[in-house]
Amino acid sequence: MPTELALLAAGLTVTGRTVPLEDGTPPFEAARRLYLARFPDAEIRFGLPDFVLFVFVPEEGRVVGGFARAGRLSPEQLSEAATSLG
């Protein structure tokens, strides 16, 4: 992409932290179901001693809507935007 077009492109950067999920907890089991729905042949990974599932906790979003159009989003705003996308 030429530099001039890159300056006009929209984008979103999300920063946050990852938190390991504890095996056997409801959040772990929910994540496990989602993971296996996406990767059905991955059941064997859950038997490996070093396999860990993580959850990403967003802390901030930076949105660029094009040249000289930028802003920050709170975790609540990110959650609202993600929910509205379905």
Secondary structure as the mmCIF struct_conf table of DSSP 4:
data_model
#
loop_
_struct_conf.conf_type_id
_struct_conf.id
_struct_conf.beg_label_comp_id
_struct_conf.beg_label_asym_id
_struct_conf.beg_label_seq_id
_struct_conf.end_label_comp_id
_struct_conf.end_label_asym_id
_struct_conf.end_label_seq_id
HELX_RH_AL_P HELX_RH_AL_P1 THR A 3 LEU A 8
STRN STRN1 GLY A 11 PRO A 20
HELX_LH_PP_P HELX_LH_PP_P1 LEU A 21 GLU A 22
TURN_TY1_P TURN_TY1_P1 ASP A 23 GLY A 24
BEND BEND1 THR A 25 THR A 25
HELX_RH_AL_P HELX_RH_AL_P2 PRO A 26 ARG A 38
HELX_RH_3T_P HELX_RH_3T_P1 PRO A 40 GLY A 47
BEND BEND2 LEU A 48 LEU A 48
TURN_TY1_P TURN_TY1_P2 PRO A 49 ASP A 50
STRN STRN2 PHE A 54 GLY A 66
TURN_TY1_P TURN_TY1_P3 PHE A 67 ALA A 68
STRN STRN3 ARG A 69 LEU A 73
HELX_RH_AL_P HELX_RH_AL_P3 PRO A 75 LEU A 85
#
